[in-house]
Amino acid sequence: MALEAPAVLAFRRDPRILKLPPYFSILCIIIGIAWLLLLPLNEYSRHTYISENALLPGQVHTYFGGSEQHIFNAYKYEVQALAGKEQAEISAKLEEIFKSAGLRAARQKYEYQAAGIAYSGENVYSILHAPRGDATEAIVLLAAWTNMDGELNQSGVALVLTLARYFKRWSLWSKDIIVLITSDSKAGPQAWVDAYHDERSSPLVAPLPIKSGALQGIVVLDNALNHRFESIHIVYDGINGQLPNLDLFNTATSIASGQMGIGVVLQRMWKHTDNYRDRLQTMLRGMVSQGLGHASGPHSSFIPYHVDAITLQAVGDGWQDEMAMGRCVESTFRSLNNLLEKFHQSFFFYLLMQANRFVSIGTYLPSAMLVAVNFTIMAIALWIQSGRSPAPKLGSTTSQRDEKSEVEIIKQDGMTAVMPKQSLTIVERQLFLPIALVVASHFCGVFPLYAFNNAARDVRIYPNILSTSWSLTMIQTLSWLLPIFAQVNSALPTLFALLLSSQWPLSSQQRLLLQCFSLLLLGMFLATLATLNFSLAFLVGLLAAPLSFVGQPFSTTATENMPSSRVRKLLLTALLQLLSPPVVVMVACQAWGVDVIEMLLEAAFGWKVQGLWTQVVVWCIWWPAWLVGGVVCSPVL
């Protein structure tokens, strides 16, 4: 033991120990990915269950049907007759229908401006006051006039009107029921819920003439089909990756599949065979949707206000009719009517891989944390490396080798070790320039953030004064903004590297510190983000993983001027160019068949109206780290 102690002390000071962090970093990434891939297995996932006993899903007999079919058909005919009419005529007719059913109706006009486009319309709603309540709580039944695909929600709107008339006949309600028809699936629900909570994000959003109590739950109906359907597609993703309480989802699933015998699908997995592949695909689709953070339906606007909401969408071609869907809604509302307080018993953070199988945050969170930790490990290693003497260059002279051979005897806690004097030398760190560059890179992220969120879709260019024609030419800014920025962005690391090498040359230590601070911030941001939006943190962490391995390799000898080092830098530069945020966005749009302009319009609308902050993560966290990584591994630096 006496012989081992000096060896341990010497090992602590051995510069070769800094070769280990890159391997630890790679190991964290591999384990994080493997952890995620294990989640669909039965051993790591659980069956869904109802935590709130008061819900009692499927324990009541439903009566919706029979003569209600004729009322539904009449309302559906009215809706089809209003297709293509002016908004004022549609609103007047809907208000007339509500009043004829004995309900108190009201309207709300709204208008939003985003990316040069005006989103305007008028919401119509009515309130059924609970015979056994005191107007302190309410549940909402909603149908958008047009669904997320822009189709007329003919059966959905007709079914909501029929259910409003049907619910009026019952005296068992202890909560008010608000029946809401919005003009569209994005701006309309957002305008209504903002005004309901007195949080108008636009001066052109009118206040609500009548209100009820605190919202306890929202059920949205989406049925644009003109025939019978096969199953119900439950959409549950909210804005910024927020999710409704799992009890609401489980209640709807239990009633639809258990009580009514209707199949339930999610994440557009129309044919789910409950094998590993389908579970994994469903989970990954949910992660992508959560990571994007956009509104997936009218229900998404309510979740940021801590109001649990889901959308029931009729899909397929089967033998289920609208009366079956109406009975699902009736039974769901009967369960919500039993609630004594807001949803709180079940999970708010989860990943669904099937309608009856999930994993909670305690199971899946370590995978994102491991990916984030790899950046912290490399940042610590770079910090230690920056405080040590520069490594001797290959081909050093004899005098340099003699200088290196100087040793020093260390005595500590009764132990003695012989160490090279160079390994004990502490070098003062020059912190100002690396910190300033990292802060500046994050500040630069404000420019693309502002440009993409505020660029008008159409820009008017006036002709040359020599021209005789004064007609206006309309061009689509967003169609060329992202490709041009991607081309400029590819040259930014090299341009910044040239600027630094000519104006403020970076020493080897400063390059290490520059990468160190950038990775430290990236790891800290992603670890924090993982607790709010796990999917976004995991996806950004994987795409940014190569940034841990750029810059100078951890070696006991300096090799930055060697040909192999230049080849390594060129390969890393090429890899980073492929993984730059603009390129990833364009490739993802191409792979999923999504138009880039529509994606940017959706992001701009989410930023202006819905409080979407995915762009902040992309342009103020991921892109600055990518920029610093590109500068560090640039061959010209």
RADAQUI-V774711 format. One line per field, one symbol per residue. phi: phi as a letter, one per 30 degrees, with the letter a starting at -180 (. if undefined). burial: I if it has 9 or more other ideal C-beta (glycine too) atoms within 8 Angstrom, else O. A space follows every 10 residues. Layout:
phi: ???
burial: ???
This chain:
phi: .dddeddddd ddcddddddd eedddddddd ddddeddddd dddccbddad cddddhdicc dccdkidddd dddddddddd ddeidddddd dddddddddd dicdcabbca abbahicccb lbcbbbbcdd dcbbicbbbc cbbddbddci cddddddddd dddddddddc ccdcbdcccb ccdbccdddd ddddddchbd dbdccddddb bbcddcabbc cbbcdcbdcc bccccbdcdi idbdeddddd dddddddddc icdbbbhhcd bccicddddd dddddddddd ddiddcaddd dddechcdbb cccdbibbcd cddddddddd dddddddddc adeadcdcba bcbadbbabc ddccdedddd dddddddddd ddddddccde ddddiddddd ddddddbbcc bahicbbcbd dddcdccdcc cddddddddd dddddddddd dddbdddccc cdddddddcc dcccbcdddc dddddddddd cdeddddddd dccbecdddd dddddddddd dddddddddd dcbedddddd dddcedddcd idddbdbdbd cdeddddddd ddddddddcd eddddddddd dcicdddddd ddddddddcc idbdddddcc bddddddddd ddcdddd
burial: OOOOIIIOII OOIOIOOIIO IIOIIIOIIO IIIOIIOIII OOOIIOOIOI OIOOIIIIOO OIOIIOOIIO IIOOIIOIII OIOOOOIOII IOIIIOIIIO IOIOIIIIOI IIIIIIIOII IIIIIIIIII OOIOIOIIII IIIIIIIIOO OIIIIIIIII IIIIIIIIOO OOIOIIIIII IIIIIIIIII IIIIIIOOOI IIOOIOOIOO OIIOIIIIII IIIIOOOIII IIIIIIIIII IOIIIIIIII IIIIIIIIII OIOIIIIOIO OIOOOOOIII IIIOIIIIII IOIIIIIIII IIIIOOIIII IIIIIOOOOI OIIIIIIIII IIIIIIIIIO OOIOOIIIOI IIIIIOIIII IOIIIOIIII IIIIIIIIII IIIIIIOIOO IIOOOOOOOI IOOIOIOIOI OOOOIOIIII IIIIOOIOOI OOIIIOIIOO IIOIIIOIIO IIIOIOIIOO OOIOOOOOOO OOOOOIIIOO IIOOIIOOIO OIIIOIIIOI IOOOOIOIII IIIIIIIIII IIIIIIIOII OOIIIIIIII IIIIIIIIOI IOOIIOOIIO OOOOIIOIII OIIOIIIOII IIIIIIOIIO OOOOOIIOII IIIIIIIIII IIIIIIIIII IIIIIIIIII IIIIOOI
